[in-house]
């Protein structure tokens, strides 16, 4: 019999693909810009405004360095959702305004909802969405992309790291295929930045999206990379004062941007060590769960995967039952933008899992602030919960 461990003094957080704790060093860097250095970065006529502007531009350079880009290619946004929408809709609308005949936009069935919805939205404006399948390991077959590109295509959008499975797509290779066919290439980097090396200017990527709260920065800030050479042209989503090179009007949130820049610095300095540590913790958790739960299955490529992700299908309990049984363990059923109680993960179904298997799957995200004690609690608690749920279901069947 597997015995449940004592409850911890506070919840154990293993949902770092949904969001990350804002690093205390990031918080410290932001604080002065809320109260002391509170100037508007666009009020460059006076010293207080110029100080804020300097902070914004310094942060812009730090983001660019982490992405392998030029500072002039970084546009600040409210997050990756906005950046994805500007990239996809902006590219399509600018092309349409220039009488570009291409109407095909290609993406994957496993993309984040904001990408899938942005692509679908363009149908009403005469564009043709093409949603490509993925293999059972979650990766796109490059030949699928080549076949789709036989029709003249405006834009291809493929996320670098999947938000549910942690699977890493071959962005440099896929971007090269798209560019050879004359299409623009966009990638959602929300789950990749700070976890794997990124070199946008060497990857032939035209557009890329970043989210601050996925890399231990604040919520409410992100960035869009827009290649300058050759120049990528976009139509803005909304009108305003023309800030951010006319692509994203509105007063920039200086404290949040400073936080994003600091988070990028910290990620650049500690990425390799952090990946090694989180991979060790992931293996520790998987080994213990696999010992106690025969039939446990890992979804998605094991080789092409970020270090901190486990996507696990449990053989005899639903994900919802497991989470109810262990309320002090913060894990999830999939994307933070979907509800698995309503519908099983579309990402897992696109990879070939049945509805039943998808409904029995947990996403576990190990991060910078995860400890070995957290992992040991999670392993013991999930194993005990799975055994209890399986026994309860067996008892109900025997009584029926």
N, C-alpha and C positions, 0 to 999 in steps of 0.2 A: 504493500500500500504506500502510495506517495503522499507524504505529509506536507500540508501547506506551510510555508514559512511565516514567521511573525510579521505583522503588518509594519511597514516602515513609518518613521515619524512624519514623513511628507511623501507626496506622490513620486514615483519613479518615472521619469520622463524619457520615453523612447519613441518619440514621434518627430524626429528632427528633419524629416522630409516635409512635414506640414509647416513647421516654423522652428527657428532656433532661438535660444536665449540670447538677448542682446549682451554681448561681452561687456563686462564692467569697464574695460579700458575704452570701449566705444562710448559708453555712457559718460565717462569722465571727459572725453574729448568734446562731446556735444554740449554739455551743461553751460559753458560760458556763452554760447550762442543763443540760449533761451533768455538770459537775463542781463548779461554784461555787454556782450558784443552783438546786440540785437538788430543791427542795421539791415536795411533792405539791400540785397546785393546788386540791385539795379539802380540804386541811388548813388551813382558814382560821382556826384557833384561835391560830396563832402567826405570827410575822413571816416566817419562811422560806416557809411555805405561802402566805401572802398575797402575797408577791412573785411566786411562780409564778402565782397566780391573776390578778394584775394583768397579767402578761405574756400569759397566755392571752386575757384580755378585750381587751387592746390589739390582739392579732393578729386576734381576731374582728371588731373594728371595721375593720381594714384589709382583710380579706376582703370584708366587707359593702360597703365603699366601692367596690372594684373591680367588684362585681356590681351596683351600683345598688340596694342593699337596706339594711335596718335590721339592726344587729348582733344584735338579738334573734331574727332569722330565720335565723341561721347555726348549724348543728349540726355539730360536728366528727366526722369518721369516719376510718376507715383508708384511704379512697380512694374513687374514683368507683364502683367495683364495689359496695362496701358501700352507698354512698349511693343508687345505682340500685335495689338490692334493698330498702332501707328504704322508698324512695318508692313503688315499684310494689306490693310485697307488703304494706307497711304501710297504704297507702291502701285496697287491696282488703279486707284483713282487718278494718280498722276499719269499713268500709262494711257488710261482711257481719254484723258484730256489732251493727250498728244496724238490721238488717233492711232495708237499702237493696236494692231489687229489681234494680238495674242490675248486669249481669254482664259486659258487653262491655269489653274492654281492647284498644285499638288501638295498633299500632306499625308500623314500616317493615321491609321485607325487608333493608335495608342497615344496620340498627342494630348496635351492638356486641353481641357474644355474650352479655354479662352481662344486657343488657336482653331480648334474645330468649329467653334461658333463664329469666329471672325471670318473664316473661309466660307462657311455656309451663308453668312450674311451677304456675301458678294454675289450670290446667285441672283438676288433681286436687281443687281446692277449689270447683269448680262455676263457674268463670269461663270466658268465651268469648274466646280470643285471636283477634284479627283482624290479619293481617299484610298491609299495603298494599304494592303495587308502587311503583317509582319510574320516572321517565322515563329514556331513555338518557343524559341529562346528569346523572343522579343525584338530581334534584330531585323532590319530591313534587308531584303535580298537586293543587292545593287542592280541585278538584271530587271527586277520589277520597276525600278526607277528608270532605267534605260528605255524600257518598253513604253512607259507612260510619257516619256519625253519625245517620242516619235511624233507626237502632235506638238506643234509650236506652243511653248509654255512660257508664261510670264514669270512665275515665282514657284519655288519649292521651299517648303517649311518643314524642317525636321528637328525635333528637340535633341539636345546633346545627351542628356541623361533623363531617363524616364522617372517621373515623380512617384510612381508606385513600385516599380521593380528595381530601380537603380541601374538599369541596363544602359550601357554607353554605346551610342551609335558611332559609326566611323564618319564623323563630320568632315574631316579633310577629304576623304575619298568620295563621299556623296556630293560634297560641294563641287569637286572637280568634274564629276559627271554632269551636274547641272550646268556648270559654266561652259562645258564643251558643247552643250546643246543650246547655249545662248540664253539660259534662264537666270534670273536672280535667285540667290540662295539666302534664306533666313534660318536662324537657329535660336531656339529658346534655351538659354544657358542658365536658367534659374537654379537648377539642381546641380549644375556642373562647376560653376565658379567657386573657387576656393577648395574644391575637392579634387579636381584633376587639372593639369596644366592646360592653358588656353592660349593659342597663338593666332588670333583672328587674321592678322595681315598676311600670315603664311598659309592660311587655310582656304583662301579664295572665297571666304564668306562675305556677303554684302551687307547683311543686317543681323544683329544679335541682341537678345534681350536679357536683362539682369534684374534680380530682385534682392533688395538689401536684407530682408529678414530671413532669407535662406542661408546667409553666410555670417550670422552672428552680428548683423547690423540691425537698424531700426525698421519697423514696419512703416509703410507709406512712402518709400523712396525706392527708385530703381534707375535703370539707365537703358538707353538704346544706342547700340553701335551702328553708325551709318558710314559706310566706306566712302572715302573722298576720292581715291584714285584707283580705277575710274569712278567718277562721282555717281552716287546713287541718288535719285531724285524721288521725293515723296510729297504727297499732298497732306497738309496738317489735318488733324481730326476736328479741331475747333478753332474759332477765331479769338484774337486777343491782341496783346501788345507786341507780339512777334518775338518774345524771348526764345532762347535756345535755337537760334538760327532760323526762326520762323516756323519751326516744326512743333514746338510745344509751348504755347503761350501760358503765362501765369507767373506770379512771383515765386521764385525758387525757395524751398524750405531749407534755409542755410543749416540749421542744426542737424537735420536728417542727412543732408548731403555730406556734411563733415563726418557724421557717423558712418556713412557708406564708405567714404574714403579711408577712414581708419580701419574699418572692417577689412577692406581690400589689402591694406598694408599688413595687417595681422595674418590674413590668409596666405599672402605671398611668403611671409617669413616662416610660417609653421606648417605649410601644406604637406610636405613629405613626411615629417614626423607624425603629424596628426593622422594621416592616412594609414601609416603603419600601426599606430596604437589602436585606431578604431577597427582595423582589420583583425587584429589580435582579439579584441573584445567580441567581435562578431563571431569568430571561430569558436571562442569559448562558449558563447551562448548556443550556437548551433550544435556543438558537440554534446552539450549537456541535454538539450532538448531531444536530439536524435536518439540518445541512449534511453531516455525515459518514454519516448513516444515513437514506437516503431511505425513506419509508414508516413512519417512527416516528409513533406516534399518542398524543395526550394524551387520557386518559379523564376524564370529568366536566366540568361546566360550567367554562369559563374565566373567565367574568364573576363568578359566585358561587363564589369559591374563596379560601381563605386564601393569604397571600403566599408561604409557604414550602413549599408542596406541589407535587410533580409525580408523577403516576401515569401511567407510560409503558408502552405495549405495543411490543415490539421485533419487527420483521418476520421475522427469520431466526434467532432464538436464544431458548431458554427462559430464564426468570429464574434458575432454579437453575444452568444452565450459565454464565450471565454472572457470577453471584456466585462460583462456583468458579474462574472465570478471573481474577477480581480480588479475591483474599482480603483485600487491604488496604483495600478500600472497603466501608464499613458501610452497606448499604442493605437493603431487605427486600422480600419478596414480597407483603406485606399486613399484616394485623393481627398484632401480637406474640402474640396468643392463638390463632393458627391455624398449621397447617403446610401450606404449599402443595405440598410433595412428596407429601402424602397426598391432598389435595383442592384444586383451584383455588379462588380467592377467591369466596366466596358473594356478596360485595358486587358484584364485577364481573359475575358471572353474572346477578345481579338487574338490572343495567343493560343486559343483552342481549349481553354478550360470550360468545363460545364458550369451551368449556373450553380449547381450544388457545390462544386469545388471552389468556385469563386466566392461563394458565401461563407466558406470555411477557411478563408485566407486572411491573415493579418500582415500588415506592413509594419516592420520594426525598423526604426531609424536611430542609429547610434551616432553620438556626436561628441563635440569637444568637451562637454561637461559630464559625459557619462563615465561612471566609475566601475571598477570591477565588482564592487558590492551591488551596484545597480543591476549588473548583468546576472550575478548569482541569485538575486531576489527574483528577477524576471524568469530565469530558467526554472527555479523551484516552484514559483507561483503558477506559471503556465502549465507545467507538468501536472501539478496537483489539480488545477482547474479542469484540465482535459480529462484526467482520470475520473473526477467527480461527475462531470457532464456525461461522459461515456457510460458510467455506471448507472446514472439516473435514467438515461435513455434505455439501457438494457433492462432495468427493472420495470419500466413502463411497458416495454414490449412483452415481457414475460407475464405481466398482468392482463394484457389485452386478450 
